[in-house]
Amino acid sequence: MTVSALKNCLLDVFEDESLFGFSAIDGDLAEKEDCKCALVTLLTYPDLNDTYNAIEYFIMLEDLRKNILKS
């Protein structure tokens, strides 16, 4: 998938481009994983009145990942 195709998929999931971006990956990691960049997202915890719960946050991230893969 090209970066522009990925960007279009991400726009289907996120409200606007200010909630995601791309970052360069360290050279050693890029060679090891055969990746040149990483997706960086800004996700707020759904209800800031509640205490942070790592398991709920992980579930939210997994749901986002599944939505991106469906696009």
PDB file of N, CA, C and O in Angstrom:
ATOM      1  N   MET A   1       0.856  -1.171   0.000  1.00  0.00           N
ATOM      2  CA  MET A   1       0.000   0.000   0.000  1.00  0.00           C
ATOM      3  C   MET A   1       0.899   1.231   0.000  1.00  0.00           C
ATOM      4  O   MET A   1       1.865   1.299   0.760  1.00  0.00           O
ATOM      5  N   THR A   2       0.588   2.179  -0.833  1.00  0.00           N
ATOM      6  CA  THR A   2       1.365   3.409  -0.879  1.00  0.00           C
ATOM      7  C   THR A   2       0.966   4.324   0.272  1.00  0.00           C
ATOM      8  O   THR A   2      -0.087   4.150   0.886  1.00  0.00           O
ATOM      9  N   VAL A   3       1.815   5.290   0.552  1.00  0.00           N
ATOM     10  CA  VAL A   3       1.518   6.238   1.633  1.00  0.00           C
ATOM     11  C   VAL A   3       0.249   7.023   1.308  1.00  0.00           C
ATOM     12  O   VAL A   3      -0.558   7.277   2.202  1.00  0.00           O
ATOM     13  N   SER A   4       0.060   7.410   0.054  1.00  0.00           N
ATOM     14  CA  SER A   4      -1.154   8.170  -0.298  1.00  0.00           C
ATOM     15  C   SER A   4      -2.406   7.309  -0.145  1.00  0.00           C
ATOM     16  O   SER A   4      -3.447   7.815   0.275  1.00  0.00           O
ATOM     17  N   ALA A   5      -2.327   6.018  -0.477  1.00  0.00           N
ATOM     18  CA  ALA A   5      -3.475   5.122  -0.286  1.00  0.00           C
ATOM     19  C   ALA A   5      -3.754   4.931   1.198  1.00  0.00           C
ATOM     20  O   ALA A   5      -4.911   4.914   1.620  1.00  0.00           O
ATOM     21  N   LEU A   6      -2.688   4.787   1.992  1.00  0.00           N
ATOM     22  CA  LEU A   6      -2.854   4.660   3.441  1.00  0.00           C
ATOM     23  C   LEU A   6      -3.484   5.925   4.007  1.00  0.00           C
ATOM     24  O   LEU A   6      -4.367   5.856   4.861  1.00  0.00           O
ATOM     25  N   LYS A   7      -3.030   7.080   3.531  1.00  0.00           N
ATOM     26  CA  LYS A   7      -3.579   8.351   4.008  1.00  0.00           C
ATOM     27  C   LYS A   7      -5.072   8.422   3.723  1.00  0.00           C
ATOM     28  O   LYS A   7      -5.835   8.879   4.573  1.00  0.00           O
ATOM     29  N   ASN A   8      -5.505   7.983   2.552  1.00  0.00           N
ATOM     30  CA  ASN A   8      -6.930   7.981   2.224  1.00  0.00           C
ATOM     31  C   ASN A   8      -7.712   7.050   3.141  1.00  0.00           C
ATOM     32  O   ASN A   8      -8.823   7.384   3.552  1.00  0.00           O
ATOM     33  N   CYS A   9      -7.158   5.899   3.464  1.00  0.00           N
ATOM     34  CA  CYS A   9      -7.811   4.974   4.397  1.00  0.00           C
ATOM     35  C   CYS A   9      -7.936   5.598   5.777  1.00  0.00           C
ATOM     36  O   CYS A   9      -8.966   5.474   6.439  1.00  0.00           O
ATOM     37  N   LEU A  10      -6.864   6.274   6.204  1.00  0.00           N
ATOM     38  CA  LEU A  10      -6.869   6.901   7.526  1.00  0.00           C
ATOM     39  C   LEU A  10      -7.899   8.022   7.599  1.00  0.00           C
ATOM     40  O   LEU A  10      -8.505   8.233   8.649  1.00  0.00           O
ATOM     41  N   LEU A  11      -8.103   8.734   6.513  1.00  0.00           N
ATOM     42  CA  LEU A  11      -9.104   9.804   6.509  1.00  0.00           C
ATOM     43  C   LEU A  11     -10.516   9.244   6.658  1.00  0.00           C
ATOM     44  O   LEU A  11     -11.422   9.964   7.078  1.00  0.00           O
ATOM     45  N   ASP A  12     -10.716   7.971   6.319  1.00  0.00           N
ATOM     46  CA  ASP A  12     -12.007   7.326   6.543  1.00  0.00           C
ATOM     47  C   ASP A  12     -12.234   7.024   8.021  1.00  0.00           C
ATOM     48  O   ASP A  12     -13.376   6.923   8.469  1.00  0.00           O
ATOM     49  N   VAL A  13     -11.139   6.879   8.782  1.00  0.00           N
ATOM     50  CA  VAL A  13     -11.221   6.518  10.192  1.00  0.00           C
ATOM     51  C   VAL A  13     -11.161   7.750  11.088  1.00  0.00           C
ATOM     52  O   VAL A  13     -11.947   7.876  12.027  1.00  0.00           O
ATOM     53  N   PHE A  14     -10.226   8.663  10.800  1.00  0.00           N
ATOM     54  CA  PHE A  14     -10.033   9.848  11.629  1.00  0.00           C
ATOM     55  C   PHE A  14     -10.830  11.020  11.071  1.00  0.00           C
ATOM     56  O   PHE A  14     -11.120  11.070   9.876  1.00  0.00           O
ATOM     57  N   GLU A  15     -11.183  11.964  11.943  1.00  0.00           N
ATOM     58  CA  GLU A  15     -11.958  13.123  11.517  1.00  0.00           C
ATOM     59  C   GLU A  15     -11.174  14.026  10.575  1.00  0.00           C
ATOM     60  O   GLU A  15     -11.746  14.568   9.630  1.00  0.00           O
ATOM     61  N   ASP A  16      -9.890  14.198  10.810  1.00  0.00           N
ATOM     62  CA  ASP A  16      -9.079  15.033   9.931  1.00  0.00           C
ATOM     63  C   ASP A  16      -7.603  14.659  10.056  1.00  0.00           C
ATOM     64  O   ASP A  16      -7.225  13.838  10.891  1.00  0.00           O
ATOM     65  N   GLU A  17      -6.780  15.277   9.213  1.00  0.00           N
ATOM     66  CA  GLU A  17      -5.358  14.934   9.151  1.00  0.00           C
ATOM     67  C   GLU A  17      -4.572  15.350  10.381  1.00  0.00           C
ATOM     68  O   GLU A  17      -3.436  14.908  10.557  1.00  0.00           O
ATOM     69  N   SER A  18      -5.144  16.189  11.235  1.00  0.00           N
ATOM     70  CA  SER A  18      -4.400  16.618  12.424  1.00  0.00           C
ATOM     71  C   SER A  18      -4.302  15.508  13.472  1.00  0.00           C
ATOM     72  O   SER A  18      -3.581  15.657  14.458  1.00  0.00           O
ATOM     73  N   LEU A  19      -5.016  14.401  13.272  1.00  0.00           N
ATOM     74  CA  LEU A  19      -5.013  13.315  14.248  1.00  0.00           C
ATOM     75  C   LEU A  19      -4.067  12.178  13.900  1.00  0.00           C
ATOM     76  O   LEU A  19      -3.976  11.201  14.643  1.00  0.00           O
ATOM     77  N   PHE A  20      -3.358  12.291  12.773  1.00  0.00           N
ATOM     78  CA  PHE A  20      -2.375  11.276  12.426  1.00  0.00           C
ATOM     79  C   PHE A  20      -1.266  11.884  11.583  1.00  0.00           C
ATOM     80  O   PHE A  20      -1.411  12.961  11.005  1.00  0.00           O
ATOM     81  N   GLY A  21      -0.165  11.166  11.530  1.00  0.00           N
ATOM     82  CA  GLY A  21       0.958  11.604  10.718  1.00  0.00           C
ATOM     83  C   GLY A  21       1.938  10.458  10.549  1.00  0.00           C
ATOM     84  O   GLY A  21       1.680   9.338  10.990  1.00  0.00           O
ATOM     85  N   PHE A  22       3.053  10.739   9.915  1.00  0.00           N
ATOM     86  CA  PHE A  22       4.063   9.722   9.669  1.00  0.00           C
ATOM     87  C   PHE A  22       5.394  10.205  10.226  1.00  0.00           C
ATOM     88  O   PHE A  22       5.673  11.403  10.234  1.00  0.00           O
ATOM     89  N   SER A  23       6.203   9.280  10.685  1.00  0.00           N
ATOM     90  CA  SER A  23       7.492   9.608  11.260  1.00  0.00           C
ATOM     91  C   SER A  23       8.546   8.653  10.721  1.00  0.00           C
ATOM     92  O   SER A  23       8.264   7.484  10.459  1.00  0.00           O
ATOM     93  N   ALA A  24       9.768   9.164  10.556  1.00  0.00           N
ATOM     94  CA  ALA A  24      10.873   8.309  10.109  1.00  0.00           C
ATOM     95  C   ALA A  24      11.210   7.303  11.211  1.00  0.00           C
ATOM     96  O   ALA A  24      11.060   7.589  12.399  1.00  0.00           O
ATOM     97  N   ILE A  25      11.660   6.138  10.799  1.00  0.00           N
ATOM     98  CA  ILE A  25      12.067   5.091  11.738  1.00  0.00           C
ATOM     99  C   ILE A  25      13.591   5.052  11.790  1.00  0.00           C
ATOM    100  O   ILE A  25      14.262   5.247  10.777  1.00  0.00           O
ATOM    101  N   ASP A  26      14.117   4.802  12.958  1.00  0.00           N
ATOM    102  CA  ASP A  26      15.555   4.653  13.164  1.00  0.00           C
ATOM    103  C   ASP A  26      16.136   3.674  12.144  1.00  0.00           C
ATOM    104  O   ASP A  26      15.509   2.661  11.833  1.00  0.00           O
ATOM    105  N   GLY A  27      17.321   3.966  11.625  1.00  0.00           N
ATOM    106  CA  GLY A  27      17.942   3.154  10.585  1.00  0.00           C
ATOM    107  C   GLY A  27      18.058   1.680  10.919  1.00  0.00           C
ATOM    108  O   GLY A  27      17.772   0.834  10.072  1.00  0.00           O
ATOM    109  N   ASP A  28      18.478   1.348  12.152  1.00  0.00           N
ATOM    110  CA  ASP A  28      18.618  -0.058  12.538  1.00  0.00           C
ATOM    111  C   ASP A  28      17.270  -0.774  12.531  1.00  0.00           C
ATOM    112  O   ASP A  28      17.158  -1.897  12.039  1.00  0.00           O
ATOM    113  N   LEU A  29      16.262  -0.127  13.074  1.00  0.00           N
ATOM    114  CA  LEU A  29      14.934  -0.725  13.099  1.00  0.00           C
ATOM    115  C   LEU A  29      14.363  -0.823  11.682  1.00  0.00           C
ATOM    116  O   LEU A  29      13.706  -1.806  11.341  1.00  0.00           O
ATOM    117  N   ALA A  30      14.614   0.187  10.869  1.00  0.00           N
ATOM    118  CA  ALA A  30      14.127   0.167   9.485  1.00  0.00           C
ATOM    119  C   ALA A  30      14.698  -1.025   8.731  1.00  0.00           C
ATOM    120  O   ALA A  30      13.984  -1.682   7.973  1.00  0.00           O
ATOM    121  N   GLU A  31      15.976  -1.306   8.932  1.00  0.00           N
ATOM    122  CA  GLU A  31      16.586  -2.459   8.266  1.00  0.00           C
ATOM    123  C   GLU A  31      16.019  -3.768   8.799  1.00  0.00           C
ATOM    124  O   GLU A  31      15.705  -4.677   8.030  1.00  0.00           O
ATOM    125  N   LYS A  32      15.891  -3.859  10.118  1.00  0.00           N
ATOM    126  CA  LYS A  32      15.406  -5.091  10.749  1.00  0.00           C
ATOM    127  C   LYS A  32      13.961  -5.386  10.353  1.00  0.00           C
ATOM    128  O   LYS A  32      13.622  -6.534  10.064  1.00  0.00           O
ATOM    129  N   GLU A  33      13.116  -4.374  10.338  1.00  0.00           N
ATOM    130  CA  GLU A  33      11.689  -4.568  10.084  1.00  0.00           C
ATOM    131  C   GLU A  33      11.297  -4.278   8.640  1.00  0.00           C
ATOM    132  O   GLU A  33      10.140  -4.474   8.268  1.00  0.00           O
ATOM    133  N   ASP A  34      12.235  -3.816   7.825  1.00  0.00           N
ATOM    134  CA  ASP A  34      11.977  -3.479   6.431  1.00  0.00           C
ATOM    135  C   ASP A  34      10.878  -2.416   6.304  1.00  0.00           C
ATOM    136  O   ASP A  34      10.027  -2.489   5.418  1.00  0.00           O
ATOM    137  N   CYS A  35      10.915  -1.434   7.202  1.00  0.00           N
ATOM    138  CA  CYS A  35       9.978  -0.307   7.176  1.00  0.00           C
ATOM    139  C   CYS A  35      10.774   0.986   7.146  1.00  0.00           C
ATOM    140  O   CYS A  35      11.864   1.067   7.712  1.00  0.00           O
ATOM    141  N   LYS A  36      10.232   1.982   6.492  1.00  0.00           N
ATOM    142  CA  LYS A  36      10.921   3.264   6.416  1.00  0.00           C
ATOM    143  C   LYS A  36      10.236   4.343   7.257  1.00  0.00           C
ATOM    144  O   LYS A  36      10.859   5.346   7.607  1.00  0.00           O
ATOM    145  N   CYS A  37       8.958   4.138   7.580  1.00  0.00           N
ATOM    146  CA  CYS A  37       8.262   5.139   8.375  1.00  0.00           C
ATOM    147  C   CYS A  37       7.239   4.456   9.283  1.00  0.00           C
ATOM    148  O   CYS A  37       6.905   3.284   9.111  1.00  0.00           O
ATOM    149  N   ALA A  38       6.757   5.231  10.251  1.00  0.00           N
ATOM    150  CA  ALA A  38       5.772   4.716  11.204  1.00  0.00           C
ATOM    151  C   ALA A  38       4.551   5.625  11.190  1.00  0.00           C
ATOM    152  O   ALA A  38       4.655   6.826  10.941  1.00  0.00           O
ATOM    153  N   LEU A  39       3.418   5.043  11.456  1.00  0.00           N
ATOM    154  CA  LEU A  39       2.186   5.810  11.593  1.00  0.00           C
ATOM    155  C   LEU A  39       2.101   6.293  13.032  1.00  0.00           C
ATOM    156  O   LEU A  39       2.261   5.510  13.968  1.00  0.00           O
ATOM    157  N   VAL A  40       1.851   7.581  13.204  1.00  0.00           N
ATOM    158  CA  VAL A  40       1.714   8.171  14.533  1.00  0.00           C
ATOM    159  C   VAL A  40       0.295   8.703  14.633  1.00  0.00           C
ATOM    160  O   VAL A  40      -0.155   9.453  13.767  1.00  0.00           O
ATOM    161  N   THR A  41      -0.415   8.309  15.698  1.00  0.00           N
ATOM    162  CA  THR A  41      -1.801   8.744  15.852  1.00  0.00           C
ATOM    163  C   THR A  41      -1.998   9.479  17.163  1.00  0.00           C
ATOM    164  O   THR A  41      -1.279   9.264  18.139  1.00  0.00           O
ATOM    165  N   LEU A  42      -2.975  10.338  17.157  1.00  0.00           N
ATOM    166  CA  LEU A  42      -3.367  11.052  18.358  1.00  0.00           C
ATOM    167  C   LEU A  42      -4.746  10.535  18.727  1.00  0.00           C
ATOM    168  O   LEU A  42      -5.740  10.849  18.072  1.00  0.00           O
ATOM    169  N   LEU A  43      -4.789   9.744  19.776  1.00  0.00           N
ATOM    170  CA  LEU A  43      -6.060   9.203  20.245  1.00  0.00           C
ATOM    171  C   LEU A  43      -6.260   9.625  21.686  1.00  0.00           C
ATOM    172  O   LEU A  43      -5.439   9.327  22.553  1.00  0.00           O
ATOM    173  N   THR A  44      -7.335  10.308  21.927  1.00  0.00           N
ATOM    174  CA  THR A  44      -7.635  10.690  23.300  1.00  0.00           C
ATOM    175  C   THR A  44      -8.379   9.557  23.976  1.00  0.00           C
ATOM    176  O   THR A  44      -9.077   8.781  23.324  1.00  0.00           O
ATOM    177  N   TYR A  45      -8.228   9.468  25.270  1.00  0.00           N
ATOM    178  CA  TYR A  45      -8.984   8.481  26.016  1.00  0.00           C
ATOM    179  C   TYR A  45     -10.455   8.888  25.945  1.00  0.00           C
ATOM    180  O   TYR A  45     -10.773  10.052  26.189  1.00  0.00           O
ATOM    181  N   PRO A  46     -11.357   7.967  25.621  1.00  0.00           N
ATOM    182  CA  PRO A  46     -12.753   8.332  25.341  1.00  0.00           C
ATOM    183  C   PRO A  46     -13.432   9.196  26.403  1.00  0.00           C
ATOM    184  O   PRO A  46     -14.128  10.148  26.051  1.00  0.00           O
ATOM    185  N   ASP A  47     -13.257   8.903  27.655  1.00  0.00           N
ATOM    186  CA  ASP A  47     -13.937   9.667  28.698  1.00  0.00           C
ATOM    187  C   ASP A  47     -12.908  10.115  29.720  1.00  0.00           C
ATOM    188  O   ASP A  47     -12.463   9.322  30.549  1.00  0.00           O
ATOM    189  N   LEU A  48     -12.534  11.371  29.662  1.00  0.00           N
ATOM    190  CA  LEU A  48     -11.487  11.861  30.558  1.00  0.00           C
ATOM    191  C   LEU A  48     -11.945  11.962  32.009  1.00  0.00           C
ATOM    192  O   LEU A  48     -11.141  12.248  32.897  1.00  0.00           O
ATOM    193  N   ASN A  49     -13.230  11.728  32.251  1.00  0.00           N
ATOM    194  CA  ASN A  49     -13.718  11.724  33.629  1.00  0.00           C
ATOM    195  C   ASN A  49     -13.409  10.402  34.322  1.00  0.00           C
ATOM    196  O   ASN A  49     -13.438  10.315  35.550  1.00  0.00           O
ATOM    197  N   ASP A  50     -13.114   9.374  33.529  1.00  0.00           N
ATOM    198  CA  ASP A  50     -12.793   8.067  34.083  1.00  0.00           C
ATOM    199  C   ASP A  50     -11.292   7.943  34.277  1.00  0.00           C
ATOM    200  O   ASP A  50     -10.514   8.679  33.671  1.00  0.00           O
ATOM    201  N   THR A  51     -10.899   7.026  35.109  1.00  0.00           N
ATOM    202  CA  THR A  51      -9.492   6.725  35.309  1.00  0.00           C
ATOM    203  C   THR A  51      -8.978   5.948  34.110  1.00  0.00           C
ATOM    204  O   THR A  51      -9.668   5.084  33.567  1.00  0.00           O
ATOM    205  N   TYR A  52      -7.747   6.270  33.702  1.00  0.00           N
ATOM    206  CA  TYR A  52      -7.127   5.567  32.572  1.00  0.00           C
ATOM    207  C   TYR A  52      -7.081   4.076  32.853  1.00  0.00           C
ATOM    208  O   TYR A  52      -6.661   3.654  33.931  1.00  0.00           O
ATOM    209  N   ASN A  53      -7.505   3.292  31.902  1.00  0.00           N
ATOM    210  CA  ASN A  53      -7.494   1.841  32.019  1.00  0.00           C
ATOM    211  C   ASN A  53      -6.753   1.294  30.798  1.00  0.00           C
ATOM    212  O   ASN A  53      -7.252   1.380  29.677  1.00  0.00           O
ATOM    213  N   ALA A  54      -5.585   0.744  31.013  1.00  0.00           N
ATOM    214  CA  ALA A  54      -4.736   0.292  29.906  1.00  0.00           C
ATOM    215  C   ALA A  54      -5.422  -0.762  29.043  1.00  0.00           C
ATOM    216  O   ALA A  54      -5.239  -0.771  27.826  1.00  0.00           O
ATOM    217  N   ILE A  55      -6.201  -1.641  29.645  1.00  0.00           N
ATOM    218  CA  ILE A  55      -6.878  -2.692  28.884  1.00  0.00           C
ATOM    219  C   ILE A  55      -7.932  -2.080  27.968  1.00  0.00           C
ATOM    220  O   ILE A  55      -8.029  -2.463  26.802  1.00  0.00           O
ATOM    221  N   GLU A  56      -8.723  -1.133  28.476  1.00  0.00           N
ATOM    222  CA  GLU A  56      -9.726  -0.481  27.639  1.00  0.00           C
ATOM    223  C   GLU A  56      -9.058   0.298  26.503  1.00  0.00           C
ATOM    224  O   GLU A  56      -9.556   0.305  25.377  1.00  0.00           O
ATOM    225  N   TYR A  57      -7.941   0.947  26.795  1.00  0.00           N
ATOM    226  CA  TYR A  57      -7.231   1.702  25.770  1.00  0.00           C
ATOM    227  C   TYR A  57      -6.691   0.759  24.697  1.00  0.00           C
ATOM    228  O   TYR A  57      -6.752   1.070  23.508  1.00  0.00           O
ATOM    229  N   PHE A  58      -6.162  -0.392  25.114  1.00  0.00           N
ATOM    230  CA  PHE A  58      -5.674  -1.392  24.155  1.00  0.00           C
ATOM    231  C   PHE A  58      -6.808  -1.875  23.256  1.00  0.00           C
ATOM    232  O   PHE A  58      -6.620  -2.014  22.047  1.00  0.00           O
ATOM    233  N   ILE A  59      -7.968  -2.128  23.825  1.00  0.00           N
ATOM    234  CA  ILE A  59      -9.126  -2.562  23.043  1.00  0.00           C
ATOM    235  C   ILE A  59      -9.509  -1.487  22.028  1.00  0.00           C
ATOM    236  O   ILE A  59      -9.832  -1.800  20.882  1.00  0.00           O
ATOM    237  N   MET A  60      -9.473  -0.221  22.450  1.00  0.00           N
ATOM    238  CA  MET A  60      -9.791   0.869  21.540  1.00  0.00           C
ATOM    239  C   MET A  60      -8.785   0.918  20.382  1.00  0.00           C
ATOM    240  O   MET A  60      -9.173   1.138  19.235  1.00  0.00           O
ATOM    241  N   LEU A  61      -7.499   0.713  20.678  1.00  0.00           N
ATOM    242  CA  LEU A  61      -6.484   0.702  19.631  1.00  0.00           C
ATOM    243  C   LEU A  61      -6.676  -0.472  18.674  1.00  0.00           C
ATOM    244  O   LEU A  61      -6.501  -0.323  17.465  1.00  0.00           O
ATOM    245  N   GLU A  62      -7.033  -1.628  19.206  1.00  0.00           N
ATOM    246  CA  GLU A  62      -7.285  -2.796  18.361  1.00  0.00           C
ATOM    247  C   GLU A  62      -8.487  -2.562  17.446  1.00  0.00           C
ATOM    248  O   GLU A  62      -8.466  -2.957  16.280  1.00  0.00           O
ATOM    249  N   ASP A  63      -9.528  -1.927  17.967  1.00  0.00           N
ATOM    250  CA  ASP A  63     -10.695  -1.604  17.138  1.00  0.00           C
ATOM    251  C   ASP A  63     -10.296  -0.657  16.011  1.00  0.00           C
ATOM    252  O   ASP A  63     -10.750  -0.809  14.877  1.00  0.00           O
ATOM    253  N   LEU A  64      -9.452   0.315  16.324  1.00  0.00           N
ATOM    254  CA  LEU A  64      -8.969   1.239  15.302  1.00  0.00           C
ATOM    255  C   LEU A  64      -8.168   0.493  14.245  1.00  0.00           C
ATOM    256  O   LEU A  64      -8.346   0.728  13.050  1.00  0.00           O
ATOM    257  N   ARG A  65      -7.287  -0.405  14.676  1.00  0.00           N
ATOM    258  CA  ARG A  65      -6.471  -1.184  13.738  1.00  0.00           C
ATOM    259  C   ARG A  65      -7.360  -1.995  12.806  1.00  0.00           C
ATOM    260  O   ARG A  65      -7.115  -2.049  11.601  1.00  0.00           O
ATOM    261  N   LYS A  66      -8.382  -2.618  13.355  1.00  0.00           N
ATOM    262  CA  LYS A  66      -9.308  -3.423  12.534  1.00  0.00           C
ATOM    263  C   LYS A  66     -10.044  -2.549  11.528  1.00  0.00           C
ATOM    264  O   LYS A  66     -10.251  -2.954  10.385  1.00  0.00           O
ATOM    265  N   ASN A  67     -10.444  -1.337  11.954  1.00  0.00           N
ATOM    266  CA  ASN A  67     -11.131  -0.419  11.043  1.00  0.00           C
ATOM    267  C   ASN A  67     -10.228   0.006   9.899  1.00  0.00           C
ATOM    268  O   ASN A  67     -10.682   0.124   8.760  1.00  0.00           O
ATOM    269  N   ILE A  68      -8.947   0.238  10.193  1.00  0.00           N
ATOM    270  CA  ILE A  68      -7.994   0.627   9.161  1.00  0.00           C
ATOM    271  C   ILE A  68      -7.792  -0.520   8.180  1.00  0.00           C
ATOM    272  O   ILE A  68      -7.727  -0.294   6.971  1.00  0.00           O
ATOM    273  N   LEU A  69      -7.691  -1.747   8.681  1.00  0.00           N
ATOM    274  CA  LEU A  69      -7.484  -2.893   7.800  1.00  0.00           C
ATOM    275  C   LEU A  69      -8.701  -3.159   6.919  1.00  0.00           C
ATOM    276  O   LEU A  69      -8.555  -3.668   5.808  1.00  0.00           O
ATOM    277  N   LYS A  70      -9.896  -2.824   7.395  1.00  0.00           N
ATOM    278  CA  LYS A  70     -11.110  -3.016   6.594  1.00  0.00           C
ATOM    279  C   LYS A  70     -11.185  -2.013   5.454  1.00  0.00           C
ATOM    280  O   LYS A  70     -11.779  -2.302   4.415  1.00  0.00           O
ATOM    281  N   SER A  71     -10.590  -0.838   5.634  1.00  0.00           N
ATOM    282  CA  SER A  71     -10.683   0.229   4.619  1.00  0.00           C
ATOM    283  C   SER A  71      -9.912  -0.108   3.385  1.00  0.00           C
ATOM    284  O   SER A  71      -9.887   0.680   2.439  1.00  0.00           O
TER     285      SER A  71
END
